[in-house]
Amino acid sequence: MIQRIQTIFLFLIAVAMGVALANPLWEKAGLQAPEMARLTALEFSQQQRASEQAGIPAQVAPTTVVTSVWYLGLLLGLVALSALYAIFQYRNRLTQTALCAVNALMLTAIMGIVLYRTLYAGKEYGNPADQGNFLTGFYAIIAALVFNALANRFIRRDEKMVRDSDRLR
């Protein structure tokens, strides 16, 4: 039934993915004041001071280099849609379990992409010893991983309960 606890966890996965899409995942301050690197669900941006060596005066506005990471946003959206679809598959718990497994794989890929972008690609920016700050969007992804594990656990528990009751009939 749709009133089960796993429905709440599946809905919370979709909410967490919305939070991750709407909020920045990571940011790192550079060595100088206007320098900043930021990772969101759709882009990795680096704001740098204008170079004095290129013949540009230091008073010119900082330049921003933006790298698109649209695939991260696509994965976040797919996890949200998959979780919402799994809510309405309450009559077929095996399908719900399979969708939770697919969500776990996609969430693992998302974490891999985020950690690569922040810990390896972001390390080149600014102070290499500083790893930067993980923000709300990153913690929403971690929450979604936990909610997915809990939803899968309760779906399997319901399936076991149904099989045990069928055995008694």
Disulfide bonds with the S-S distance in Angstrom:
none
